[in-house]
Amino acid sequence: MDKELKDLLDALAASDAKMSAMMEEHGRQIASAGSANADLLAKLNAEIEQGTKMQNRVLELEQRAASLIAQAAGNTIPSISATAIESPEFQAVMAGNSASGRVTMAGSWWNGGTSGASTINSGTAGAGAAGDLVVPMRVPGIVGPAERGLTIRDLLMPGNTSSNAIEYIRESGFTNAANFVTEGQAKPQSDLTFTIETAAVRTIAHWVKATRQILSDVPMLRSYIDGRLRFGLRHKEEDALLNGTGTGQQIEGLKTVATAYQTARNQAGDTKIDVVSHALTQVRVAEYSATGIVLHPNDWEEIQLTKTDDGAYVWANPARYNAPTLWGRPVVETTAQTEGEFTVGAFRLASQIFDREDITVEIATQHASDFTSNLVTLLAEERLTVAHYRPEAIVDGAFP
């Protein structure tokens, strides 16, 4: 093998190994952070460009070798340019002995005209077709769909457990008979009642199948599947933390245990901004101070676009970014919230999330007929529950 060709093939193999390692890192960064850093992308693009140049050079050397082999076998046809340059007529012009000359191309393939000649084109069939030489450029990685931002978990007090259930005692009633008394008079008796509450740990899980071959041939696919499985669990968790019914194997969500919004607070002409203020006041009257507001993005947009009579924005400044806040409380906008509804509350006082098992992704080849079918099962799951200590600190309702 030609030394230059061998060196190129060795360099190309090393470049492929570097690109595979960088693509795996690219997949891990997307799975963990949602995007890859700019430095990694720049290095990957540079490596792809260098690899393309080396592939083109290898193709050039292979074509040259094929041409030499064909010439050795006596099967080549002199090129038009070579025939013209070597002709006496051309040499006479170059020597200054003639101002012009005509060169006649002999050969059955020429026949003195263009019959039998084919224009090289990008087609993939027929005379002159060279389309198979065109290799598409492959953008590294996998372009995934949009992912919902996960926010509800951050509203709650975090916690961990080593059991399959959480029990807590909640005060369910208090009769306050405290009063001023006359000396020697019997003191009034107050009354307290309690209930024991239980929050069972629940499991969220899902799995996918892939062949051993594809996981071996495309190493970065493993990290991509891992990331999508983890996101699927968080996506379901996000919805359950807000909307879980508590029935069957579901956890209880904030909206399920919340105190209903008192619609009697509404006034004629109220906007969504006014209604949120009424809900915050309802929480305050219950002796809590709300720490957050959960809205659907469409409802938050309507609030942001509220204008004064002279057309000025009330809550937003389009010229600069303003952190999403309303009445001094942070706004959490999520599509997990039902459009047209709101949830406000002192969330960290009201509820606590307990993680029994963090997200795990396991691989097995013994599921069903996996072993004999060369299949791999990838399973992701987590276990958690939520304890709602003070439901009255959360208010949920609908905009009128």
GUSEZA-660766 format. One record per residue (C-alpha): residue number from 1; residue in three letters; x negated, y, z. Coordinates in pm, 1 decimal, padded with zeros to 6 digits. Layout:
NODE   num   residu         c1         c2         c3
NODE   NUM      ALA          X          Y          Z
...
***
This chain:
NODE   num   residu         c1         c2         c3
NODE     1      MET    00000.0    00000.0    00000.0
NODE     2      ASP   -00120.6    00352.3   -00084.6
NODE     3      LYS   -00274.4    00508.2    00229.6
NODE     4      GLU   -00077.3    00832.2    00191.8
NODE     5      LEU    00247.6    00635.4    00159.0
NODE     6      LYS    00161.4    00422.4    00462.7
NODE     7      ASP    00077.8    00731.2    00672.5
NODE     8      LEU    00405.8    00892.5    00567.1
NODE     9      LEU    00609.3    00582.8    00660.1
NODE    10      ASP    00438.4    00567.3    01002.0
NODE    11      ALA    00506.2    00936.8    01062.1
NODE    12      LEU    00867.3    00894.5    00949.5
NODE    13      ALA    00918.3    00605.8    01194.3
NODE    14      ALA    00775.6    00817.9    01478.1
NODE    15      SER    01003.8    01106.7    01378.2
NODE    16      ASP    01308.4    00875.1    01381.2
NODE    17      ALA    01219.3    00760.3    01733.6
NODE    18      LYS    01188.5    01122.3    01854.5
NODE    19      MET    01523.8    01213.7    01695.5
NODE    20      SER    01695.3    00912.9    01856.9
NODE    21      ALA    01563.4    01017.2    02199.9
NODE    22      MET    01672.8    01377.5    02148.2
NODE    23      MET    02018.9    01267.6    02025.5
NODE    24      GLU    02063.1    01056.9    02339.6
NODE    25      GLU    01968.2    01358.5    02553.3
NODE    26      HIS    02206.9    01570.7    02342.4
NODE    27      GLY    02489.8    01327.5    02423.4
NODE    28      ARG    02404.6    01325.4    02795.7
NODE    29      GLN    02405.1    01705.7    02813.4
NODE    30      ILE    02743.5    01726.1    02639.4
NODE    31      ALA    02885.5    01460.5    02874.5
NODE    32      SER    02761.6    01636.3    03188.4
NODE    33      ALA    02777.6    02006.9    03100.3
NODE    34      GLY    03005.4    02025.5    02795.8
NODE    35      SER    02727.0    02160.1    02568.0
NODE    36      ALA    02360.0    02106.7    02479.8
NODE    37      ASN    02094.7    02368.2    02560.3
NODE    38      ALA    01959.8    02583.6    02277.6
NODE    39      ASP    01599.7    02462.0    02315.9
NODE    40      LEU    01702.4    02098.4    02257.2
NODE    41      LEU    01910.0    02192.3    01951.1
NODE    42      ALA    01618.7    02393.7    01805.4
NODE    43      LYS    01376.9    02102.3    01852.4
NODE    44      LEU    01627.6    01857.3    01702.4
NODE    45      ASN    01687.1    02076.8    01395.4
NODE    46      ALA    01310.7    02119.1    01344.7
NODE    47      GLU    01260.4    01741.8    01364.4
NODE    48      ILE    01543.0    01683.6    01113.2
NODE    49      GLU    01387.4    01935.9    00872.7
NODE    50      GLN    01043.8    01773.8    00906.0
NODE    51      GLY    01194.1    01426.4    00855.9
NODE    52      THR    01374.6    01540.8    00540.6
NODE    53      LYS    01046.5    01672.2    00396.0
NODE    54      MET    00872.1    01342.1    00469.0
NODE    55      GLN    01159.6    01142.3    00313.2
NODE    56      ASN    01136.8    01353.0   -00003.7
NODE    57      ARG    00759.7    01294.3   -00019.6
NODE    58      VAL    00806.7    00917.2    00024.6
NODE    59      LEU    01061.0    00916.7   -00259.9
NODE    60      GLU    00815.5    01108.2   -00479.2
NODE    61      LEU    00536.4    00858.7   -00411.4
NODE    62      GLU    00767.5    00562.2   -00472.8
NODE    63      GLN    00877.5    00708.6   -00806.6
NODE    64      ARG    00515.3    00769.8   -00905.9
NODE    65      ALA    00426.5    00412.2   -00818.9
NODE    66      ALA    00719.1    00279.1   -01019.9
NODE    67      SER    00609.1    00486.9   -01319.3
NODE    68      LEU    00252.1    00351.3   -01299.3
NODE    69      ILE    00382.0   -00005.8   -01281.8
NODE    70      ALA    00600.9    00050.2   -01586.0
NODE    71      GLN    00310.4    00202.7   -01782.2
NODE    72      ALA    00092.5   -00095.6   -01698.8
NODE    73      ALA    00358.1   -00322.9   -01841.7
NODE    74      GLY    00373.2   -00122.0   -02164.2
NODE    75      ASN    00732.9   -00024.7   -02114.0
NODE    76      THR    00699.7    00353.3   -02090.3
NODE    77      ILE    00809.9    00604.1   -02345.4
NODE    78      PRO    00590.3    00914.6   -02366.9
NODE    79      SER    00765.8    01218.0   -02236.3
NODE    80      ILE    00871.9    01490.3   -02476.9
NODE    81      SER    00641.2    01743.1   -02311.1
NODE    82      ALA    00339.0    01510.0   -02317.9
NODE    83      THR    00394.8    01427.0   -02686.8
NODE    84      ALA    00425.4    01794.1   -02779.2
NODE    85      ILE    00113.8    01902.5   -02586.2
NODE    86      GLU   -00101.4    01625.5   -02738.5
NODE    87      SER    00012.7    01691.9   -03096.6
NODE    88      PRO   -00226.8    01848.2   -03353.8
NODE    89      GLU    00026.9    02122.1   -03422.7
NODE    90      PHE    00026.8    02236.0   -03057.3
NODE    91      GLN   -00351.3    02218.0   -03034.3
NODE    92      ALA   -00382.2    02433.0   -03347.0
NODE    93      VAL   -00159.8    02699.8   -03191.0
NODE    94      MET   -00358.6    02693.0   -02866.1
NODE    95      ALA   -00687.9    02725.4   -03063.3
NODE    96      GLY   -00555.0    03034.3   -03243.8
NODE    97      ASN   -00567.4    02865.0   -03584.7
NODE    98      SER   -00192.5    02887.2   -03631.6
NODE    99      ALA    00079.3    03124.7   -03517.4
NODE   100      SER    00344.1    02850.1   -03490.3
NODE   101      GLY    00398.7    02484.3   -03553.3
NODE   102      ARG    00659.9    02207.7   -03563.6
NODE   103      VAL    00623.5    01881.0   -03375.9
NODE   104      THR    00831.6    01581.2   -03492.0
NODE   105      MET    00930.1    01331.6   -03219.0
NODE   106      ALA    00921.5    00977.1   -03351.0
NODE   107      GLY    01097.7    00683.3   -03195.4
NODE   108      SER    01435.5    00514.7   -03210.6
NODE   109      TRP    01541.5    00685.7   -02888.6
NODE   110      TRP    01503.1    01026.2   -03052.0
NODE   111      ASN    01590.1    00971.0   -03417.9
NODE   112      GLY    01500.2    01328.1   -03498.5
NODE   113      GLY    01796.9    01468.8   -03303.0
NODE   114      THR    01988.9    01438.2   -02977.8
NODE   115      SER    02178.0    01116.4   -03052.4
NODE   116      GLY    02104.8    00856.1   -02784.8
NODE   117      ALA    01973.3    01114.2   -02533.6
NODE   118      SER    02157.3    01167.6   -02201.5
NODE   119      THR    02161.0    01469.0   -01972.2
NODE   120      ILE    02063.6    01382.1   -01616.7
NODE   121      ASN    02358.3    01467.7   -01392.9
NODE   122      SER    02493.2    01419.9   -01040.9
NODE   123      GLY    02738.1    01147.8   -01136.2
NODE   124      THR    02715.3    00796.9   -00997.0
NODE   125      ALA    02804.5    00602.5   -01312.7
NODE   126      GLY    02717.8    00620.8   -01682.6
NODE   127      ALA    02409.1    00731.1   -01876.4
NODE   128      GLY    02198.1    00990.2   -01698.1
NODE   129      ALA    02378.2    00944.8   -01364.6
NODE   130      ALA    02148.6    01034.7   -01074.7
NODE   131      GLY    02405.2    01106.7   -00803.8
NODE   132      ASP    02288.9    00813.0   -00591.9
NODE   133      LEU    01964.0    01001.6   -00532.0
NODE   134      VAL    02152.3    01271.5   -00341.0
NODE   135      VAL    02152.5    01195.8    00031.5
NODE   136      PRO    02405.4    01396.5    00244.3
NODE   137      MET    02263.9    01583.5    00543.6
NODE   138      ARG    02400.6    01437.8    00868.1
NODE   139      VAL    02458.5    01681.6    01155.1
NODE   140      PRO    02336.5    01510.2    01475.2
NODE   141      GLY    02574.9    01411.5    01752.9
NODE   142      ILE    02953.3    01372.3    01752.7
NODE   143      VAL    03193.8    01664.5    01722.3
NODE   144      GLY    03449.4    01606.3    01997.7
NODE   145      PRO    03790.8    01766.5    02052.2
NODE   146      ALA    03859.3    02063.0    02278.2
NODE   147      GLU    03860.7    01982.8    02649.4
NODE   148      ARG    04082.6    02139.2    02914.5
NODE   149      GLY    03895.4    02332.8    03179.3
NODE   150      LEU    03930.4    02152.5    03511.9
NODE   151      THR    04013.1    02389.3    03797.7
NODE   152      ILE    04276.9    02256.6    04041.4
NODE   153      ARG    04025.4    02046.4    04239.0
NODE   154      ASP    03826.8    02362.0    04317.3
NODE   155      LEU    04131.2    02513.5    04490.6
NODE   156      LEU    04146.1    02240.4    04755.1
NODE   157      MET    03934.7    02163.1    05058.8
NODE   158      PRO    03698.4    01873.9    04968.0
NODE   159      GLY    03659.5    01559.2    05175.5
NODE   160      ASN    03554.3    01193.0    05168.1
NODE   161      THR    03693.0    00875.5    05318.4
NODE   162      SER    03582.8    00515.2    05361.6
NODE   163      SER    03937.6    00383.8    05407.3
NODE   164      ASN    04230.0    00310.5    05176.8
NODE   165      ALA    04460.4    00566.1    05340.8
NODE   166      ILE    04456.9    00895.5    05531.1
NODE   167      GLU    04678.3    00944.9    05837.7
NODE   168      TYR    04732.7    01278.7    06008.9
NODE   169      ILE    04967.1    01420.8    06267.7
NODE   170      ARG    05172.2    01719.5    06153.2
NODE   171      GLU    05378.1    01945.0    06376.8
NODE   172      SER    05731.2    01919.5    06244.3
NODE   173      GLY    05915.1    02142.0    06488.6
NODE   174      PHE    05856.9    02404.4    06755.0
NODE   175      THR    06122.6    02560.8    06974.7
NODE   176      ASN    05957.8    02862.5    07132.4
NODE   177      ALA    06139.0    02945.6    07457.1
NODE   178      ALA    05864.6    03172.6    07591.0
NODE   179      ASN    06016.4    03472.0    07773.0
NODE   180      PHE    05966.4    03712.1    08062.8
NODE   181      VAL    06083.9    03568.2    08391.9
NODE   182      THR    06174.4    03703.5    08737.3
NODE   183      GLU    05961.8    03600.0    09031.3
NODE   184      GLY    06085.3    03269.1    09166.1
NODE   185      GLN    06304.4    03203.3    08861.4
NODE   186      ALA    06271.5    02871.8    08673.1
NODE   187      LYS    06052.0    02904.9    08367.5
NODE   188      PRO    06197.8    02822.9    08022.2
NODE   189      GLN    06092.1    02502.1    07848.8
NODE   190      SER    05973.0    02499.7    07488.0
NODE   191      ASP    05984.8    02196.3    07262.4
NODE   192      LEU    05737.1    02046.0    07017.3
NODE   193      THR    05792.4    01756.3    06774.5
NODE   194      PHE    05538.5    01576.6    06556.9
NODE   195      THR    05542.1    01334.2    06266.9
NODE   196      ILE    05269.6    01102.1    06142.7
NODE   197      GLU    05195.7    01136.5    05771.6
NODE   198      THR    05013.4    00890.1    05547.6
NODE   199      ALA    04842.5    00959.0    05215.5
NODE   200      ALA    04747.0    00634.7    05039.0
NODE   201      VAL    04430.6    00622.3    04830.0
NODE   202      ARG    04515.9    00569.4    04462.9
NODE   203      THR    04308.0    00449.6    04166.9
NODE   204      ILE    04281.2    00620.8    03828.5
NODE   205      ALA    04121.0    00404.0    03559.6
NODE   206      HIS    04094.8    00333.8    03186.0
NODE   207      TRP    03866.0    00141.2    02949.2
NODE   208      VAL    03757.1    00106.5    02587.1
NODE   209      LYS    03599.2   -00170.8    02382.2
NODE   210      ALA    03304.1   -00152.7    02145.0
NODE   211      THR    03091.9   -00409.3    01965.0
NODE   212      ARG    02745.8   -00492.1    02092.4
NODE   213      GLN    02610.3   -00409.5    01748.5
NODE   214      ILE    02738.8   -00051.3    01734.6
NODE   215      LEU    02616.3    00024.5    02088.6
NODE   216      SER    02275.3   -00116.1    01992.7
NODE   217      ASP    02255.6    00055.4    01652.8
NODE   218      VAL    02380.6    00396.4    01774.6
NODE   219      PRO    02229.8    00449.6    02123.0
NODE   220      MET    02380.8    00796.8    02167.4
NODE   221      LEU    02732.3    00650.5    02128.1
NODE   222      ARG    02697.1    00492.8    02473.2
NODE   223      SER    02651.4    00829.2    02646.1
NODE   224      TYR    02929.3    00986.2    02437.2
NODE   225      ILE    03179.3    00715.6    02537.7
NODE   226      ASP    03064.1    00753.1    02898.3
NODE   227      GLY    03136.0    01126.1    02887.1
NODE   228      ARG    03478.8    01084.4    02727.1
NODE   229      LEU    03581.3    00820.4    02982.8
NODE   230      ARG    03477.7    01048.0    03269.5
NODE   231      PHE    03663.4    01343.5    03120.3
NODE   232      GLY    03975.2    01128.0    03075.2
NODE   233      LEU    03978.3    01055.8    03448.8
NODE   234      ARG    03928.6    01421.8    03542.4
NODE   235      HIS    04201.8    01526.4    03299.0
NODE   236      LYS    04449.9    01286.3    03461.4
NODE   237      GLU    04333.4    01389.4    03808.0
NODE   238      GLU    04388.0    01757.8    03723.4
NODE   239      ASP    04746.6    01690.4    03620.4
NODE   240      ALA    04816.0    01469.5    03925.5
NODE   241      LEU    04672.9    01719.6    04174.5
NODE   242      LEU    04926.8    01972.5    04049.2
NODE   243      ASN    05222.2    01759.6    03934.8
NODE   244      GLY    05185.1    01413.6    04092.7
NODE   245      THR    05520.7    01281.1    04215.7
NODE   246      GLY    05388.8    01061.3    04497.9
NODE   247      THR    05601.0    00769.8    04373.1
NODE   248      GLY    05461.8    00433.9    04270.9
NODE   249      GLN    05084.9    00458.0    04241.3
NODE   250      GLN    05076.2    00837.7    04201.8
NODE   251      ILE    04940.2    01088.4    04450.0
NODE   252      GLU    05151.8    01383.0    04562.3
NODE   253      GLY    05075.2    01704.8    04378.7
NODE   254      LEU    05091.3    02063.6    04499.7
NODE   255      LYS    05415.9    02140.7    04315.7
NODE   256      THR    05584.9    01831.2    04462.8
NODE   257      VAL    05522.7    01922.8    04827.3
NODE   258      ALA    05545.3    02301.6    04788.5
NODE   259      THR    05816.7    02514.6    04942.8
NODE   260      ALA    06070.2    02633.7    04685.2
NODE   261      TYR    06053.1    02997.2    04582.2
NODE   262      GLN    06331.2    03205.0    04736.8
NODE   263      THR    06509.4    03344.4    04431.4
NODE   264      ALA    06700.2    03587.4    04654.5
NODE   265      ARG    06382.0    03795.4    04652.8
NODE   266      ASN    06431.1    03877.9    04283.0
NODE   267      GLN    06542.0    04228.2    04193.1
NODE   268      ALA    06699.1    04362.3    03876.4
NODE   269      GLY    06430.6    04451.3    03622.8
NODE   270      ASP    06162.0    04238.2    03785.6
NODE   271      THR    05867.9    04145.9    03563.9
NODE   272      LYS    05653.0    03835.3    03606.5
NODE   273      ILE    05409.2    04053.1    03797.4
NODE   274      ASP    05684.6    04140.9    04046.5
NODE   275      VAL    05791.6    03779.2    04089.1
NODE   276      VAL    05435.3    03670.6    04170.4
NODE   277      SER    05423.7    03944.4    04434.1
NODE   278      HIS    05750.5    03816.4    04586.3
NODE   279      ALA    05601.6    03463.9    04605.2
NODE   280      LEU    05284.8    03594.3    04771.6
NODE   281      THR    05500.0    03772.7    05027.2
NODE   282      GLN    05695.0    03452.5    05093.4
NODE   283      VAL    05366.7    03279.5    05175.4
NODE   284      ARG    05267.9    03570.6    05399.2
NODE   285      VAL    05598.5    03562.2    05586.6
NODE   286      ALA    05519.6    03196.9    05662.7
NODE   287      GLU    05208.0    03334.9    05839.3
NODE   288      TYR    04958.1    03239.1    05565.2
NODE   289      SER    04763.0    03442.9    05313.5
NODE   290      ALA    04763.2    03302.5    04959.4
NODE   291      THR    04420.8    03235.6    04806.3
NODE   292      GLY    04517.5    03161.0    04447.4
NODE   293      ILE    04779.7    03170.0    04172.2
NODE   294      VAL    04827.4    02890.1    03917.4
NODE   295      LEU    04979.3    02993.3    03583.1
NODE   296      HIS    05016.7    02857.6    03231.3
NODE   297      PRO    04790.4    03046.3    02983.1
NODE   298      ASN    05094.3    03181.7    02795.6
NODE   299      ASP    05242.2    03334.8    03112.7
NODE   300      TRP    04904.7    03482.3    03206.8
NODE   301      GLU    04871.8    03635.8    02861.2
NODE   302      GLU    05212.6    03801.7    02896.3
NODE   303      ILE    05102.0    03953.9    03226.6
NODE   304      GLN    04771.6    04069.8    03078.8
NODE   305      LEU    04950.5    04240.0    02789.7
NODE   306      THR    05182.3    04438.9    03016.9
NODE   307      LYS    05161.9    04808.1    02919.0
NODE   308      THR    05270.6    05139.6    03063.3
NODE   309      ASP    05523.0    05356.6    02881.6
NODE   310      ASP    05238.2    05533.4    02699.8
NODE   311      GLY    05087.7    05205.1    02575.8
NODE   312      ALA    04800.6    05163.7    02824.6
NODE   313      TYR    04725.3    04815.2    02958.5
NODE   314      VAL    04811.8    04772.6    03324.9
NODE   315      TRP    04594.9    04478.0    03427.2
NODE   316      ALA    04347.3    04426.5    03142.3
NODE   317      ASN    04080.7    04627.2    02965.2
NODE   318      PRO    04019.0    04486.8    02615.6
NODE   319      ALA    03682.7    04664.5    02600.1
NODE   320      ARG    03530.1    04449.5    02875.9
NODE   321      TYR    03587.0    04120.3    03052.3
NODE   322      ASN    03784.2    04133.0    03375.3
NODE   323      ALA    03790.3    03831.6    03604.7
NODE   324      PRO    04143.4    03686.8    03605.9
NODE   325      THR    04300.8    03827.3    03922.2
NODE   326      LEU    04650.0    03942.3    04017.4
NODE   327      TRP    04737.7    04126.4    04338.3
NODE   328      GLY    04380.0    04062.8    04452.7
NODE   329      ARG    04406.7    03682.8    04417.9
NODE   330      PRO    04222.2    03474.2    04158.1
NODE   331      VAL    04438.1    03340.3    03876.4
NODE   332      VAL    04385.8    02979.5    03768.0
NODE   333      GLU    04521.1    02937.1    03415.2
NODE   334      THR    04568.6    02576.3    03309.0
NODE   335      THR    04786.3    02387.3    03063.1
NODE   336      ALA    04857.2    02142.0    03346.1
NODE   337      GLN    05098.4    02406.7    03476.4
NODE   338      THR    05448.4    02408.3    03325.2
NODE   339      GLU    05501.2    02716.2    03110.3
NODE   340      GLY    05739.7    02958.6    03279.9
NODE   341      GLU    05650.4    02839.4    03631.3
NODE   342      PHE    05406.7    02955.1    03899.5
NODE   343      THR    05240.5    02805.4    04205.9
NODE   344      VAL    05082.0    03024.9    04473.5
NODE   345      GLY    04946.1    02936.3    04814.1
NODE   346      ALA    04676.5    02919.8    05077.9
NODE   347      PHE    04552.5    02607.4    04906.9
NODE   348      ARG    04243.5    02523.8    05113.7
NODE   349      LEU    04445.2    02546.7    05436.4
NODE   350      ALA    04741.6    02363.4    05290.8
NODE   351      SER    04581.0    02059.9    05126.7
NODE   352      GLN    04263.7    01851.6    05127.3
NODE   353      ILE    04139.0    01609.3    04864.7
NODE   354      PHE    03969.1    01289.8    04986.2
NODE   355      ASP    03738.8    01097.8    04751.1
NODE   356      ARG    03717.9    00725.7    04828.6
NODE   357      GLU    03506.0    00634.6    04525.1
NODE   358      ASP    03351.0    00884.1    04285.1
NODE   359      ILE    03381.0    00822.0    03912.5
NODE   360      THR    03199.1    00505.9    03804.8
NODE   361      VAL    03153.2    00362.9    03456.1
NODE   362      GLU    03088.0   -00010.9    03438.1
NODE   363      ILE    03003.0   -00235.8    03144.1
NODE   364      ALA    03098.9   -00602.3    03112.2
NODE   365      THR    03088.6   -00869.4    02841.9
NODE   366      GLN    03303.6   -01127.2    03024.2
NODE   367      HIS    03647.1   -00967.9    02973.5
NODE   368      ALA    03893.0   -01180.0    02771.8
NODE   369      SER    03704.3   -01306.6    02462.9
NODE   370      ASP    03428.9   -01043.7    02477.6
NODE   371      PHE    03144.3   -01293.7    02512.7
NODE   372      THR    03235.0   -01498.9    02206.0
NODE   373      SER    03334.8   -01192.3    02001.7
NODE   374      ASN    03022.5   -00985.2    02074.0
NODE   375      LEU    03235.7   -00716.6    02239.9
NODE   376      VAL    03158.2   -00488.6    02533.1
NODE   377      THR    03419.7   -00343.8    02769.6
NODE   378      LEU    03344.4   -00005.3    02926.6
NODE   379      LEU    03558.3    00067.2    03234.0
NODE   380      ALA    03580.9    00400.6    03416.6
NODE   381      GLU    03765.2    00454.9    03744.1
NODE   382      GLU    03784.7    00667.0    04058.5
NODE   383      ARG    03979.5    00646.5    04386.7
NODE   384      LEU    04118.0    00944.8    04575.4
NODE   385      THR    04412.7    01088.7    04764.9
NODE   386      VAL    04539.5    01425.6    04884.2
NODE   387      ALA    04659.7    01514.7    05233.6
NODE   388      HIS    04906.2    01804.5    05244.6
NODE   389      TYR    04883.4    01954.6    05592.4
NODE   390      ARG    05093.1    02269.0    05550.8
NODE   391      PRO    05349.0    02252.5    05265.7
NODE   392      GLU    05497.5    02585.0    05377.6
NODE   393      ALA    05168.5    02751.1    05275.9
NODE   394      ILE    05243.0    02669.7    04910.0
NODE   395      VAL    05527.7    02826.5    04710.1
NODE   396      ASP    05638.7    02700.4    04370.8
NODE   397      GLY    05903.9    02839.5    04140.5
NODE   398      ALA    06010.9    02954.2    03795.7
NODE   399      PHE    06009.9    03300.6    03644.3
NODE   400      PRO    06366.1    03431.9    03598.1
***
